[in-house]
């Protein structure tokens, strides 16, 4: 399939007009035959993720793949069976790629763009018309991320964004799911971050503080809202 030939060439598609063109292409291919497109694109992304995970890459490669993963997440959510099938891999890839975008560049614009497109993806997923689906999605996100023992810092970044986005939706079910999962957040924080022998990057703590701000917006010791604007929902 076409995407299996194009996706391995992700390094050639880093300018904005081409990324936008891929959004259109993915939508058209999904509409034409979702049962053919989704397996093919996920296979191709799996190969690409294996390549970028084993050696250092240009940050633009991480961003391009993050943009595509976000798009596939949104498309797959149109069918519940497909969404459940592909969600674990896509969430893990999303977390890893976002983390690498924040870790590997000093360019504020690229960091802001990576956060913006991921936040938009989460909003799209959590704003499902059927509230039960949005609640299940948030719960699945939390379980997948909390179980990513190989990449706890990447998990922390996306967990914070999940909480921040959920808190700002009109649909209250996502924030209720986050509230009900507070034990998972605290256990993850204590075990994977406070218990880590590796220095936790500042941006990881700032992202995870979206959860602290969501829980206690006026508590002392929590970062001010103005400091969280770039990453909150």
KOLLOBA-889862 format. One record per residue: x, y, z of N, C-alpha, C in turn; residue in one letter. Coordinates in steps of 0.05 Angstrom, whole numbers, plus 32768, in hexadecimal, padded with zeros to 4 digits. Each point is the difference from the previous one (the first is absolute). Layout:
N
[site [X, Y, Z], [X, Y, Z], [X, Y, Z], 'A'],
...
***
This chain:
233
[site [8011, 7FE8, 8000], [7FEF, 8018, 8000], [8012, 8019, 8000], 'X'],
[site [7FF5, 8016, 7FF6], [800F, 8019, 7FFD], [800D, 8009, 801A], 'X'],
[site [7FF2, 7FFF, 8016], [800B, 800B, 8019], [8018, 7FEF, 8009], 'X'],
[site [8001, 7FE6, 7FF9], [8017, 7FF0, 8008], [8019, 8007, 7FF1], 'X'],
[site [7FFD, 800E, 7FEA], [8016, 800A, 7FF1], [8008, 801C, 8009], 'X'],
[site [7FED, 8010, 8009], [8005, 801C, 8007], [800A, 8004, 801C], 'X'],
[site [7FF4, 7FF1, 8013], [8006, 8005, 801C], [801E, 7FFB, 8007], 'X'],
[site [800D, 7FEB, 7FF5], [801D, 7FFD, 8005], [8011, 8018, 7FF7], 'X'],
[site [7FF4, 8011, 7FEF], [800F, 8018, 7FF7], [7FF9, 8019, 8010], 'X'],
[site [7FF9, 7FFC, 801A], [7FF6, 8015, 8011], [8013, 8018, 8001], 'X'],
[site [801A, 7FFC, 7FFC], [8013, 8016, 8002], [7FFC, 8014, 7FE9], 'X'],
[site [7FF3, 7FF8, 7FEB], [7FFC, 8012, 7FE9], [7FE6, 8010, 8001], 'X'],
[site [7FF0, 7FFC, 8015], [7FE6, 800D, 8001], [7FFC, 8012, 8018], 'X'],
[site [8014, 8011, 8006], [7FFF, 800F, 8019], [7FF6, 801D, 7FFE], 'X'],
[site [7FFA, 8009, 7FE8], [7FF6, 801C, 7FFD], [7FE2, 7FFF, 8003], 'X'],
[site [7FF5, 8016, 800A], [7FE4, 8001, 8007], [7FED, 7FFA, 7FE9], 'X'],
[site [8004, 800A, 7FE8], [7FED, 7FF9, 7FEA], [7FFF, 7FE2, 7FFA], 'X'],
[site [8017, 7FF3, 8003], [8000, 7FE3, 7FFB], [7FF2, 7FF1, 8017], 'X'],
[site [8004, 8009, 8018], [7FF1, 7FF4, 8016], [7FE2, 8003, 7FFD], 'X'],
[site [7FF8, 8018, 7FF7], [7FE4, 8004, 7FFB], [7FF5, 7FEF, 7FEA], 'X'],
[site [8011, 7FFC, 7FEB], [7FF8, 7FEE, 7FEA], [7FFC, 7FE4, 8009], 'X'],
[site [8010, 7FF7, 8013], [7FFE, 7FE5, 800B], [7FE6, 7FFD, 8010], 'X'],
[site [7FF7, 8015, 800D], [7FE6, 7FFF, 800E], [7FEA, 7FFA, 7FEC], 'X'],
[site [8001, 800E, 7FEA], [7FEB, 7FFC, 7FEB], [8002, 7FE3, 7FF5], 'X'],
[site [8019, 7FF8, 7FFA], [8004, 7FE5, 7FF5], [7FF6, 7FEA, 8013], 'X'],
[site [8007, 8003, 801A], [7FF7, 7FEC, 8013], [7FE1, 7FFF, 8002], 'X'],
[site [7FF4, 8017, 8000], [7FE2, 8001, 8002], [7FF4, 7FF3, 7FE7], 'X'],
[site [800B, 8005, 7FE9], [7FF4, 7FF5, 7FE7], [8004, 7FE1, 8000], 'X'],
[site [8018, 7FF7, 8007], [8005, 7FE3, 8000], [7FEF, 7FF2, 8015], 'X'],
[site [7FFC, 800D, 8017], [7FEF, 7FF4, 8015], [7FE3, 7FFE, 7FF6], 'X'],
[site [7FF7, 8016, 7FF3], [7FE4, 8000, 7FF6], [7FFC, 7FEB, 7FEA], 'X'],
[site [8015, 7FFC, 7FF0], [7FFE, 7FED, 7FEA], [7FFF, 7FE4, 800A], 'X'],
[site [8011, 7FF9, 8013], [8001, 7FE4, 800A], [800F, 8000, 801B], 'X'],
[site [7FF1, 8005, 8015], [800C, 8001, 801B], [800C, 7FE5, 8008], 'X'],
[site [7FF2, 7FEA, 7FF7], [800A, 7FE5, 8007], [801A, 7FF9, 7FF3], 'X'],
[site [8007, 800E, 7FEA], [801A, 7FFC, 7FF3], [8014, 8014, 800A], 'X'],
[site [7FF7, 8019, 8003], [8012, 8016, 8007], [800C, 7FFD, 801C], 'X'],
[site [7FEF, 7FFB, 8014], [800A, 8000, 801C], [8015, 7FEB, 8005], 'X'],
[site [7FFC, 7FE7, 7FF8], [8015, 7FEC, 8005], [801A, 8007, 7FF2], 'X'],
[site [7FFE, 800B, 7FE7], [8018, 8007, 7FF1], [800F, 8017, 800C], 'X'],
[site [7FF2, 8015, 8009], [800D, 8017, 800B], [800C, 7FFA, 801B], 'X'],
[site [7FF3, 7FEF, 8010], [800B, 7FF9, 801A], [8019, 7FEE, 7FFD], 'X'],
[site [7FFF, 7FEE, 7FED], [8018, 7FF0, 7FFA], [8018, 8012, 7FF8], 'X'],
[site [7FFB, 8013, 7FEF], [8015, 8012, 7FF7], [800A, 8012, 8017], 'X'],
[site [7FEE, 8009, 8011], [8008, 8010, 8017], [8011, 7FEF, 8013], 'X'],
[site [7FF8, 7FE7, 8003], [800F, 7FEE, 8012], [801D, 7FFD, 7FF7], 'X'],
[site [8004, 7FFD, 7FE6], [801B, 7FFF, 7FF5], [800F, 801A, 8005], 'X'],
[site [7FF3, 8016, 7FFA], [800D, 801A, 8004], [8007, 8005, 801D], 'X'],
[site [7FEE, 7FF8, 8013], [8006, 8003, 801C], [8018, 7FEF, 8009], 'X'],
[site [8002, 7FE8, 7FF5], [8017, 7FF0, 8006], [801A, 800D, 7FF7], 'X'],
[site [7FFF, 800E, 7FEA], [8018, 800D, 7FF6], [8008, 8018, 8011], 'X'],
[site [7FED, 8010, 8008], [8007, 8019, 800F], [8005, 7FF9, 801D], 'X'],
[site [7FF9, 7FE9, 8009], [8004, 7FF9, 801C], [801C, 7FF4, 8006], 'X'],
[site [800D, 7FF7, 7FEC], [801A, 7FF3, 8005], [8018, 8012, 7FFC], 'X'],
[site [7FFC, 8018, 7FF5], [8016, 8013, 7FFD], [7FF6, 801C, 8000], 'X'],
[site [8012, 8013, 8005], [7FF8, 801D, 8001], [7FF6, 8008, 7FE4], 'X'],
[site [7FED, 8012, 8001], [7FF4, 800A, 7FE7], [7FFD, 801F, 8001], 'X'],
[site [7FFD, 800C, 7FE9], [7FFA, 801C, 7FFF], [7FE4, 8004, 800C], 'X'],
[site [7FFD, 8016, 800F], [7FE7, 8004, 800E], [7FE9, 8003, 7FED], 'X'],
[site [8006, 8009, 7FE7], [7FEB, 8002, 7FEC], [7FF4, 7FE5, 7FF9], 'X'],
[site [800F, 7FEB, 8002], [7FF6, 7FE5, 7FFB], [7FEC, 7FF8, 8016], 'X'],
[site [8006, 8006, 8019], [7FEE, 7FFB, 8016], [7FE6, 800F, 7FFC], 'X'],
[site [8002, 8019, 7FF8], [7FE8, 8011, 7FFD], [7FEE, 7FF6, 7FE9], 'X'],
[site [800C, 7FF9, 7FEA], [7FF0, 7FF6, 7FE9], [7FF1, 7FE6, 8008], 'X'],
[site [800E, 7FEE, 800D], [7FF3, 7FE7, 8009], [7FEA, 8006, 8015], 'X'],
[site [8006, 8013, 8012], [7FEC, 8007, 8014], [7FE7, 800B, 7FF2], 'X'],
[site [8003, 8011, 7FEC], [7FEA, 800B, 7FF2], [7FEF, 7FEA, 7FF3], 'X'],
[site [800D, 7FEC, 7FF4], [7FF2, 7FEA, 7FF3], [7FF2, 7FEE, 8015], 'X'],
[site [800D, 7FFB, 8016], [7FF4, 7FEF, 8015], [7FE7, 800D, 800B], 'X'],
[site [8002, 801A, 8004], [7FE8, 800F, 800A], [7FE9, 7FFE, 7FEC], 'X'],
[site [8006, 8002, 7FE7], [7FEC, 7FFF, 7FEB], [7FF3, 7FE4, 7FFF], 'X'],
[site [8010, 7FEB, 8002], [7FF6, 7FE5, 7FFF], [7FEF, 7FFA, 8019], 'X'],
[site [8008, 800A, 8017], [7FEF, 7FFD, 8018], [7FE4, 800B, 7FFB], 'X'],
[site [7FFF, 8018, 7FF5], [7FE6, 800D, 7FFB], [7FEF, 7FF0, 7FEC], 'X'],
[site [800D, 7FF7, 7FEB], [7FF2, 7FF0, 7FEC], [7FF6, 7FE5, 800B], 'X'],
[site [8011, 7FF3, 800F], [7FF9, 7FE6, 800A], [7FE9, 8001, 8014], 'X'],
[site [7FFD, 8018, 800D], [7FEB, 8003, 8014], [7FE4, 8000, 7FF4], 'X'],
[site [7FFE, 8001, 7FE5], [7FE6, 8000, 7FF3], [7FF2, 7FE5, 8000], 'X'],
[site [8010, 7FEB, 8007], [7FF5, 7FE5, 8002], [800B, 7FF4, 801A], 'X'],
[site [7FEE, 7FF9, 8012], [8008, 7FF8, 801B], [8012, 7FE7, 8000], 'X'],
[site [7FFA, 7FED, 7FEE], [800F, 7FE8, 7FFF], [801D, 8006, 7FF7], 'X'],
[site [8003, 8011, 7FEC], [801B, 8007, 7FF6], [800E, 8010, 8016], 'X'],
[site [7FF2, 8012, 800D], [800C, 8011, 8015], [800C, 7FEF, 8017], 'X'],
[site [7FF0, 7FED, 8009], [8009, 7FEF, 8016], [8018, 7FEF, 7FF7], 'X'],
[site [8000, 7FF7, 7FE8], [8016, 7FEF, 7FF5], [801A, 800F, 7FFE], 'X'],
[site [7FFF, 8018, 7FF6], [8019, 800F, 7FFB], [8009, 8013, 8015], 'X'],
[site [7FEE, 8006, 8013], [8006, 8014, 8015], [8019, 7FFC, 800F], 'X'],
[site [8006, 7FE8, 800B], [8018, 7FFC, 8010], [801A, 8009, 7FF2], 'X'],
[site [8004, 7FF6, 7FE8], [8018, 8007, 7FF1], [8001, 801E, 7FFA], 'X'],
[site [7FEA, 800B, 7FF7], [7FFF, 801C, 7FF8], [8005, 8012, 8018], 'X'],
[site [7FF5, 7FFA, 8017], [8005, 8010, 8018], [801D, 7FFF, 8008], 'X'],
[site [800C, 7FE8, 8000], [801C, 7FFD, 8007], [8012, 8010, 7FED], 'X'],
[site [7FFA, 7FFF, 7FE6], [800F, 800F, 7FEC], [7FFC, 801E, 8004], 'X'],
[site [7FE8, 8008, 8005], [7FFA, 801C, 8005], [8010, 800B, 8017], 'X'],
[site [8001, 7FF1, 8016], [800E, 8009, 8018], [801E, 8002, 7FFB], 'X'],
[site [800B, 7FEC, 7FF3], [801D, 7FFF, 7FFA], [8008, 8017, 7FEE], 'X'],
[site [7FF1, 8004, 7FEA], [8007, 8015, 7FED], [7FFD, 801C, 800B], 'X'],
[site [7FEB, 8004, 8010], [7FFD, 801A, 800D], [8017, 8006, 8012], 'X'],
[site [8008, 7FEC, 8010], [8016, 8003, 8013], [801A, 8007, 7FF0], 'X'],
[site [8005, 7FF2, 7FEA], [8018, 8005, 7FF1], [8000, 801C, 7FF4], 'X'],
[site [7FE9, 8009, 7FF7], [7FFE, 801C, 7FF5], [8007, 8014, 8016], 'X'],
[site [7FF8, 7FFC, 8018], [8005, 8012, 8016], [801D, 7FFE, 800A], 'X'],
[site [800B, 7FE8, 7FFF], [801A, 7FFB, 800A], [8016, 8008, 7FED], 'X'],
[site [7FFC, 7FFD, 7FE6], [8016, 8002, 7FED], [8003, 801B, 7FF3], 'X'],
[site [7FEF, 8013, 8005], [8002, 801A, 7FF3], [7FFF, 8017, 8014], 'X'],
[site [800E, 8015, 7FF9], [7FFF, 8018, 8010], [7FEE, 8015, 7FF3], 'X'],
[site [7FF5, 7FF9, 7FEA], [7FEE, 8013, 7FF1], [7FE4, 8000, 800D], 'X'],
[site [7FF9, 8017, 800B], [7FE7, 8003, 800E], [7FE8, 7FFB, 7FED], 'X'],
[site [8003, 8009, 7FE7], [7FEB, 7FFD, 7FED], [7FF9, 7FE3, 7FFA], 'X'],
[site [8015, 7FEF, 7FFD], [7FFB, 7FE4, 7FFB], [7FF3, 7FF3, 8018], 'X'],
[site [800A, 8007, 8018], [7FF5, 7FF4, 8018], [7FE2, 8008, 8002], 'X'],
[site [7FFA, 801A, 7FFB], [7FE5, 8009, 8002], [7FEE, 7FF2, 7FEC], 'X'],
[site [800B, 7FFB, 7FE8], [7FF0, 7FF3, 7FEB], [7FFB, 7FE3, 8007], 'X'],
[site [8014, 7FF2, 800C], [7FFC, 7FE4, 8008], [7FEB, 7FFE, 8015], 'X'],
[site [8000, 8012, 8013], [7FEC, 8001, 8016], [7FE5, 8007, 7FF5], 'X'],
[site [7FFF, 8013, 7FED], [7FE6, 8009, 7FF6], [7FF2, 7FEA, 7FF0], 'X'],
[site [800F, 7FF2, 7FEE], [7FF2, 7FEB, 7FF0], [7FF8, 7FE8, 8011], 'X'],
[site [8010, 7FFA, 8015], [7FF8, 7FEA, 8012], [7FE8, 8007, 8011], 'X'],
[site [8000, 8019, 800A], [7FE9, 8009, 8010], [7FE7, 8000, 7FEF], 'X'],
[site [8002, 8008, 7FE6], [7FE9, 8000, 7FEE], [7FF6, 7FE4, 7FFC], 'X'],
[site [8013, 7FED, 7FFD], [7FF8, 7FE4, 7FFD], [7FF1, 7FF6, 8018], 'X'],
[site [800A, 8005, 8018], [7FF3, 7FF7, 8018], [7FE4, 800D, 8003], 'X'],
[site [7FFE, 8019, 7FF9], [7FE5, 800D, 8001], [7FED, 7FF2, 7FED], 'X'],
[site [8009, 7FFA, 7FE8], [7FEF, 7FF2, 7FED], [7FF7, 7FE5, 800A], 'X'],
[site [8013, 7FF1, 800D], [7FF9, 7FE6, 800A], [7FED, 8001, 8018], 'X'],
[site [8005, 8013, 8011], [7FF1, 8001, 8019], [7FE5, 800E, 7FFD], 'X'],
[site [7FFB, 800E, 7FE9], [7FE7, 800E, 7FFC], [7FEC, 7FF0, 7FF0], 'X'],
[site [8002, 7FE6, 8002], [7FED, 7FEF, 7FF1], [7FE3, 8006, 8008], 'X'],
[site [7FEE, 7FFF, 7FEC], [7FE4, 8006, 8006], [7FF4, 7FED, 8015], 'X'],
[site [8009, 7FE7, 7FFF], [7FF7, 7FED, 8014], [8013, 8002, 8018], 'X'],
[site [7FF6, 800B, 8016], [8011, 8005, 8017], [800E, 7FE7, 800A], 'X'],
[site [7FF2, 7FE9, 7FFF], [800C, 7FE8, 800A], [8019, 7FF9, 7FF1], 'X'],
[site [8000, 8006, 7FE6], [8018, 7FFA, 7FF0], [8017, 8012, 8008], 'X'],
[site [7FFB, 8019, 8005], [8015, 8013, 8008], [800B, 7FF8, 801B], 'X'],
[site [7FEF, 7FF7, 8012], [8009, 7FF7, 801A], [8011, 7FE7, 7FFE], 'X'],
[site [7FF8, 7FED, 7FEF], [8010, 7FE7, 7FFC], [801B, 8007, 7FF4], 'X'],
[site [8001, 8014, 7FEE], [8019, 8007, 7FF3], [8013, 800C, 8014], 'X'],
[site [7FF7, 8011, 8012], [8011, 800C, 8014], [800A, 7FEA, 8013], 'X'],
[site [7FEF, 7FEE, 8008], [8008, 7FEA, 8012], [8015, 7FEE, 7FF2], 'X'],
[site [7FFC, 7FFB, 7FE6], [8013, 7FEF, 7FF2], [801B, 800E, 7FFD], 'X'],
[site [7FFF, 801A, 7FFB], [8019, 8010, 7FFE], [8010, 7FFE, 801A], 'X'],
[site [7FF2, 8003, 8016], [800E, 8000, 801B], [800C, 7FE5, 8005], 'X'],
[site [7FF1, 7FEA, 7FFA], [800A, 7FE5, 8005], [8018, 7FFA, 7FEF], 'X'],
[site [7FFF, 8008, 7FE6], [8016, 7FFB, 7FEE], [8019, 800F, 8008], 'X'],
[site [7FFD, 8019, 8006], [8017, 8011, 8008], [800C, 7FF8, 801A], 'X'],
[site [7FEF, 7FFA, 8014], [800B, 7FF8, 801A], [800E, 7FE5, 7FFE], 'X'],
[site [7FFB, 7FF0, 7FEC], [800D, 7FE6, 7FFD], [8019, 8001, 7FEF], 'X'],
[site [8007, 8018, 7FF6], [8018, 8002, 7FEE], [8019, 8002, 8011], 'X'],
[site [8009, 7FEA, 800C], [8017, 8001, 8012], [801A, 8006, 7FF2], 'X'],
[site [8001, 7FFA, 7FE6], [8019, 8006, 7FF1], [8004, 801D, 7FFA], 'X'],
[site [7FEA, 8010, 8001], [8002, 801D, 7FF9], [7FF0, 8010, 8014], 'X'],
[site [8007, 8000, 801A], [7FF0, 800F, 8014], [7FFF, 801E, 7FFC], 'X'],
[site [8016, 800C, 7FF6], [8000, 801C, 7FFB], [7FED, 8008, 7FEA], 'X'],
[site [8000, 7FEF, 7FEB], [7FED, 8005, 7FEA], [7FE3, 7FFD, 8009], 'X'],
[site [7FFB, 7FEC, 8011], [7FE6, 7FFC, 800C], [7FF7, 8018, 8010], 'X'],
[site [8013, 800B, 8010], [7FF9, 8016, 8012], [7FF7, 8019, 7FF0], 'X'],
[site [800E, 8005, 7FEA], [7FF9, 8017, 7FEF], [7FE3, 7FFE, 7FF6], 'X'],
[site [7FF9, 7FE8, 7FF5], [7FE6, 7FFD, 7FF4], [7FEA, 7FFD, 8016], 'X'],
[site [8007, 7FF4, 8016], [7FEC, 7FFE, 8016], [7FF8, 801C, 8009], 'X'],
[site [8013, 8011, 8003], [7FFA, 801C, 8008], [7FEE, 800D, 7FEC], 'X'],
[site [8005, 7FFC, 7FE6], [7FEF, 800C, 7FEB], [7FE4, 7FF4, 8000], 'X'],
[site [7FFE, 7FE6, 8005], [7FE6, 7FF4, 8002], [7FEF, 800D, 8016], 'X'],
[site [800C, 8004, 8017], [7FF2, 800D, 8016], [7FF9, 801D, 7FF9], 'X'],
[site [8013, 800E, 7FF4], [7FFB, 801C, 7FFA], [7FEA, 8004, 7FEC], 'X'],
[site [8000, 7FF0, 7FEA], [7FEC, 8001, 7FEC], [7FE5, 7FF9, 800C], 'X'],
[site [7FFF, 7FEA, 800F], [7FE7, 7FF6, 800C], [7FF3, 8016, 8011], 'X'],
[site [8010, 800E, 800F], [7FF5, 8014, 8013], [7FF3, 8017, 7FF2], 'X'],
[site [8006, 8004, 7FE6], [7FF6, 8018, 7FF2], [7FEA, 7FFA, 7FEC], 'X'],
[site [7FF7, 7FE7, 8000], [7FEA, 7FF9, 7FEE], [7FE5, 8006, 800C], 'X'],
[site [7FEC, 8006, 7FF0], [7FE5, 8004, 800A], [7FF4, 7FE6, 800A], 'X'],
[site [8007, 7FEB, 7FF2], [7FF7, 7FE5, 8009], [8010, 7FF9, 8019], 'X'],
[site [7FF3, 7FFC, 8016], [800E, 7FFD, 801A], [8009, 7FE3, 8005], 'X'],
[site [7FF7, 7FED, 7FEF], [8007, 7FE4, 8005], [801F, 7FFC, 7FFF], 'X'],
[site [800E, 800B, 7FED], [801D, 7FFC, 8000], [800E, 8009, 801A], 'X'],
[site [7FF8, 8017, 800A], [800C, 800A, 8019], [7FF8, 7FEE, 8017], 'X'],
[site [7FE8, 7FF5, 7FFF], [7FF7, 7FEE, 8016], [8011, 7FE6, 7FFF], 'X'],
[site [8007, 7FF7, 7FE8], [8011, 7FE8, 7FFE], [801C, 8006, 800B], 'X'],
[site [800A, 8018, 7FFA], [801A, 8008, 800A], [7FFF, 8000, 801F], 'X'],
[site [7FEB, 800C, 800B], [7FFD, 8002, 801D], [7FFF, 7FE4, 800C], 'X'],
[site [7FF2, 7FEE, 7FF3], [7FFD, 7FE4, 800A], [801B, 7FF1, 7FFE], 'X'],
[site [8012, 800A, 7FEF], [8019, 7FF3, 7FFC], [8017, 800D, 800F], 'X'],
[site [7FFA, 8010, 8014], [8015, 800F, 800E], [8014, 7FEE, 800D], 'X'],
[site [7FF7, 7FE8, 8009], [8013, 7FED, 800C], [8015, 7FF7, 7FEC], 'X'],
[site [7FF7, 7FFC, 7FE6], [8013, 7FF8, 7FEB], [8014, 8016, 7FFC], 'X'],
[site [7FF7, 8019, 7FFF], [8012, 8017, 7FFC], [8015, 8001, 8017], 'X'],
[site [7FF7, 7FFF, 8018], [8011, 8003, 8017], [8014, 7FE8, 8002], 'X'],
[site [7FF7, 7FE8, 7FFB], [8012, 7FE9, 8000], [8015, 8003, 7FEA], 'X'],
[site [7FF8, 8009, 7FE9], [8013, 8003, 7FEA], [8014, 8016, 8008], 'X'],
[site [7FF7, 8016, 800B], [8012, 8016, 8007], [8014, 7FF6, 8015], 'X'],
[site [7FF7, 7FF2, 8014], [8012, 7FF7, 8015], [8014, 7FEB, 7FF7], 'X'],
[site [7FF6, 7FED, 7FF1], [8011, 7FE9, 7FF7], [8013, 8008, 7FE9], 'X'],
[site [7FF5, 800C, 7FEC], [800F, 8004, 7FE7], [8010, 801B, 8000], 'X'],
[site [7FF7, 8013, 800F], [800E, 801A, 7FFF], [8010, 8005, 8019], 'X'],
[site [7FF2, 8001, 8017], [800F, 8005, 8019], [8013, 7FE9, 8006], 'X'],
[site [7FF9, 7FE8, 7FF8], [8011, 7FE9, 8005], [8015, 7FFB, 7FEA], 'X'],
[site [8001, 8012, 7FEC], [8013, 7FFD, 7FEA], [801C, 8007, 8009], 'X'],
[site [8014, 7FF1, 7FF7], [801C, 8006, 8005], [800B, 8013, 7FEB], 'X'],
[site [7FF0, 8006, 7FED], [8008, 8012, 7FEA], [7FF3, 801B, 8005], 'X'],
[site [800E, 8016, 7FFB], [7FF5, 801B, 8004], [7FE8, 8003, 7FED], 'X'],
[site [7FEA, 8009, 800B], [7FE8, 8004, 7FF1], [8002, 801B, 7FF1], 'X'],
[site [7FFD, 8001, 7FE6], [8001, 801A, 7FF2], [7FEB, 8013, 8009], 'X'],
[site [8006, 8019, 8000], [7FEE, 8015, 800A], [7FE5, 7FFF, 7FF1], 'X'],
[site [8002, 7FFD, 7FE5], [7FE7, 8002, 7FF0], [7FEE, 7FE8, 8006], 'X'],
[site [800B, 7FEA, 800A], [7FEF, 7FE9, 8008], [7FF0, 8007, 8018], 'X'],
[site [800D, 800D, 8014], [7FF2, 8008, 8018], [7FEB, 8015, 7FFB], 'X'],
[site [8007, 8013, 7FEE], [7FED, 8015, 7FFA], [7FE7, 7FF4, 7FF3], 'X'],
[site [8004, 7FED, 7FED], [7FE9, 7FF3, 7FF3], [7FEF, 7FF0, 8015], 'X'],
[site [800D, 7FF1, 8011], [7FF1, 7FF1, 8013], [7FF2, 8012, 8014], 'X'],
[site [800A, 8018, 8004], [7FF3, 8013, 8012], [7FE5, 8009, 7FF6], 'X'],
[site [7FFA, 7FFA, 7FE6], [7FE5, 8006, 7FF7], [7FEC, 7FF0, 8010], 'X'],
[site [8008, 7FE8, 8009], [7FEE, 7FF0, 8011], [7FFE, 800D, 801C], 'X'],
[site [8016, 800A, 800B], [7FFF, 800D, 8019], [7FEF, 8019, 8000], 'X'],
[site [8002, 800F, 7FEA], [7FF0, 8018, 7FFD], [7FE2, 7FF9, 7FFD], 'X'],
[site [7FFB, 7FEB, 7FF1], [7FE4, 7FF6, 7FFC], [7FF4, 7FF9, 801B], 'X'],
[site [8010, 7FF2, 8011], [7FF5, 7FF7, 8019], [7FFD, 8016, 8014], 'X'],
[site [8014, 8013, 8002], [7FFF, 8014, 8015], [800A, 801B, 7FF4], 'X'],
[site [7FEF, 800D, 7FF2], [8008, 8018, 7FF1], [800B, 8016, 8011], 'X'],
[site [7FF9, 8001, 801A], [8009, 8016, 8011], [8014, 7FF7, 8015], 'X'],
[site [800A, 7FE8, 7FFF], [8011, 7FF6, 8015], [801C, 800C, 7FFE], 'X'],
[site [800C, 8004, 8016], [801C, 800A, 8000], [8012, 7FEB, 7FF6], 'X'],
[site [8015, 8009, 7FF2], [8014, 7FED, 7FF6], [7FFA, 7FF6, 7FE4], 'X'],
[site [7FE8, 8005, 7FF5], [7FFA, 7FF8, 7FE5], [8006, 8017, 7FED], 'X'],
[site [800B, 7FFA, 7FE9], [8007, 8015, 7FED], [7FE8, 8011, 7FF9], 'X'],
[site [8006, 801A, 7FFC], [7FEB, 8012, 7FF9], [7FF5, 7FF9, 7FE5], 'X'],
[site [7FE7, 8007, 7FFB], [7FF2, 7FF9, 7FE7], [800F, 800C, 7FE8], 'X'],
[site [800B, 8018, 8004], [800E, 800D, 7FEA], [8018, 7FF0, 7FF7], 'X'],
[site [800C, 7FF1, 8012], [8017, 7FEF, 7FF9], [7FF8, 7FE7, 7FF1], 'X'],
[site [7FE7, 7FF9, 8002], [7FF6, 7FE7, 7FF4], [7FF2, 8005, 7FE5], 'X'],
[site [7FFC, 8018, 7FF8], [7FF0, 8006, 7FE8], [800A, 7FF1, 7FE7], 'X'],
[site [801B, 7FFD, 7FFC], [8009, 7FF3, 7FE8], [7FF9, 7FE3, 7FFF], 'X'],
[site [7FF9, 7FF3, 8017], [7FFC, 7FE3, 7FFF], [7FE4, 7FF8, 8009], 'X'],
[site [7FF1, 8012, 800C], [7FE6, 7FF9, 800A], [7FEC, 7FFF, 7FEA], 'X'],
[site [7FE9, 7FF5, 8007], [7FEB, 7FFC, 7FEB], [7FF4, 801A, 7FF9], 'X'],
***
